[in-house]
Amino acid sequence: MSEARSVPQSIFGKVVSNKMQKTVVVEVVRVEQHAFYGKVVRRKSKLKAHDEGNRCQIGDKVKVVYSKPISKDKHWRVSDIIPK
């Protein structure tokens, strides 16, 4: 039996693309320790998030929340844009 992975309810990231309609690509950076060597490494992952009003611009820091699937690979929704 496969082990169930828990998905965080909300995460913070940076908008790297807003070329699609009502969709932004958010880059999430997490810092973790290498399993064998113990060195602290920075891991990046990109995810697509729903942006209903096309409010996000490239470089914005955003808070995204997990939601039901909106499309094939869009399972996140932009909840807040963090002011600078």
C-alpha positions in Angstrom: 0.0 0.0 0.0 1.3 3.5 -0.8 1.9 6.0 1.9 -0.4 9.0 1.9 1.4 12.3 1.6 0.0 15.3 3.3 -0.3 18.5 1.3 0.3 21.8 3.0 -2.8 24.0 3.2 -1.0 27.1 2.2 2.5 28.1 1.0 4.4 31.2 0.0 6.2 31.7 -3.3 7.2 34.1 -6.0 5.4 34.6 -9.4 7.7 33.7 -12.3 5.2 33.8 -15.1 1.8 35.3 -15.8 1.5 34.7 -19.5 -1.6 32.5 -19.3 -5.1 33.7 -18.7 -6.2 33.4 -15.0 -3.1 31.3 -14.3 0.2 32.1 -12.7 3.3 30.0 -12.3 4.7 30.2 -8.7 8.2 29.2 -7.7 8.4 27.8 -4.2 11.8 27.5 -2.5 12.3 25.2 0.5 15.5 24.6 2.4 16.3 21.1 3.6 19.2 19.0 4.7 20.8 16.5 2.3 20.0 13.0 3.5 23.5 11.7 3.4 25.9 14.6 3.4 24.0 16.8 5.8 24.6 19.9 3.7 21.8 22.4 3.6 20.4 22.6 0.1 17.8 24.8 -1.5 15.1 23.0 -3.5 12.8 24.8 -6.0 9.5 23.6 -7.4 7.1 25.4 -9.7 3.4 25.1 -9.5 0.5 26.6 -11.4 -2.1 28.6 -9.4 -5.5 30.0 -10.3 -5.5 33.9 -10.4 -9.2 34.8 -11.0 -8.7 38.5 -11.6 -5.3 38.4 -13.4 -3.9 40.6 -10.5 -0.5 39.0 -10.1 2.6 40.4 -11.8 6.0 38.8 -12.3 8.0 39.1 -9.1 5.1 39.4 -6.7 5.3 37.4 -3.5 2.0 35.4 -3.1 0.3 33.0 -0.7 -1.3 30.1 -2.5 -3.8 27.6 -0.9 -4.5 24.1 -2.0 -7.8 23.5 -3.6 -9.7 20.9 -5.6 -8.3 20.4 -9.1 -9.1 23.3 -11.4 -7.5 21.8 -14.5 -5.0 19.0 -15.4 -2.1 20.5 -13.5 -3.6 23.4 -11.6 -4.5 22.5 -8.0 -3.6 25.7 -6.2 -5.4 29.1 -5.9 -3.8 32.5 -5.2 -5.3 33.8 -1.9 -3.1 36.9 -1.1 -0.5 39.1 -2.8 2.0 40.1 -0.1 2.8 43.8 -0.3 6.4 44.9 -0.5 
